[in-house]
Amino acid sequence: MKRTYTTRLALLGALVLAPLAIAEAGTVRGTVTNGTTGKAAAGIELILIQLQGGMQEVAHSKSGAQGEFTFDHPGLGAQPMLVRAVYHGINFNHAVPPGTTTAQVDIYEPSKDLKISAKRCGADRRRRIPNREQVYAAGSLLPERRRF
């Protein structure tokens, strides 16, 4: 008789706590930081993108006064997602693999000086191309000023 009571109590506890675990699995919390200034970035537009099925936008948010944001979506934790911050028309992406509950999105101030831009985005490999030099950064090519 006592064993049945314990089993029922355990089952009731599991039923009460299960929705909380499911809700937490579908939540990502994070902050947006301006990598140029090193300060929290407030009021940044954020988009949650589902990668499976054609990169569909599934939620929108804005960062708070301290750069904080939260996304709630049932796909979070179960499939790969992407958090995109849009700043001065530039997309800054952060991958959110399954099982991840936090995200740190870094944004940077734009610059017309391409040498500065290349340094900010971590470009460290250069390749000589006839009549121009290009800088590889994060899988993309950034043109650099010609030297005469």
N, C-alpha and C positions, 0 to 999 in steps of 0.2 A: 504494500500500500504506500509506504513512504517513497519507494522507488518511482512509482507512477506520479506522485506529486512532484518529485524532483524533475522528472522528464517533462512534465507539463510546464513547469516553471521555466525550464531551459528553452522549451519551444516558444513560449510566450515572449521571453526575452529576445530570442532570435527574430521573431516577427516584429517586435518593436524597433529593434536596432537595424534591421535590414534596409528599410527606406532611408535611414540616415547614411548608411554606407553607399547606397546607390546614388543618393544626391551628391555626396562628396566625390564620387567617381566622375560625375559629370560637371565638375567645377574646376576652373583654373583661375588662380589669383596671381597677380604679378605687379610689376612696376615698370614705368617708362623712365629712362634716364637719358639726359642729353649728354652724349659722350664728349662733346666739344667743351661744355662747361663743367661737367661732372655733377650737375644738379638734377633733381627730379623735374620731369616735364609734365606740366599740367595742361589739360584741355586738348590732348592729342587724340585724334580720331583713330579708333582701333576697330579692326574687322577680324572676325573669326572665320577661317576658311577651311572647309572640309576638303581634304585632298582627294579622297576616293570619289569617283563619279564626276570628274571634270572641274575641280577647284571651285566649288560653289560657296558663296558667302552665306553663312548660316546665322550670324549674330553681329551686332554692332555695339560699340561702347565708346566712352570717352574717359581719359585718365582724370583722376581727381586732383585735388590741390597738391598732394604729395606724390603724384605720378602713379597712384595705385589704380588698378582696374580688376574687374571680375567678369568672367564669362561662365554662364551656366548653359550647358547643352548636353543632351544624352549621349552624343557621340564622343565627348571628351573622356579620355581614359580607355575607350574601346577601340579607337582608330586614330591614325595620324592626322593631326590638324596643324594649322598654321595661324599664328597671330601676326597681323599686318598693321603696322603703325604708319599713317600717312602724315608726313610733315613737309610743308612747303612743296607739295606735289610729288614728293619722293616717297617710295615705298620702302619701309624697313621691316624685314620679315624675321620671325623667330619660330622655329619648328617646335611643335608640341607632340612628342611621340606618345604612344599609349602608355598609361600609367603615370604620366607626369601631372603634377597638381600646381606647379609654379612656373612662371615665365618671367624672364628679365629681357625687356626689349630696349635696345640702345638705338637712339637716333643721333644724327649729327647735323650741324649747321652746314648749309651749302656754301661752296666757295667757287669763285670763277677761276682761281689760281689752281690749275690741275695738279701741280706738284704737291700742294697742300692737301688736296682731295685724295690723291693717291696715297700719301702718308697716313692720312686718317683712316683709310679703309684697309690698311695693312699691306699695301702693295710692296712686295720686296723682290720680285723677279722681273727682270727687264729682258726684252728680246729686240734685237736690231732688225728692222725691216728697212729696205732701201728707201731713202728719202724721208723716213720718219721713225720715231721711236714710240713704242706702245708699252704701257704698264699693265701687267696682269694683276687684277685684284678681285678676290672672291669669285673667280671663274669668269670674269668679264674683262673686256679690254677698255682701257681708258686712254685716250690720246694725250700725249704730253707735248708741251710747247717745243717747237723746233729750235735747235741751236744752230746758229749760223756762224 
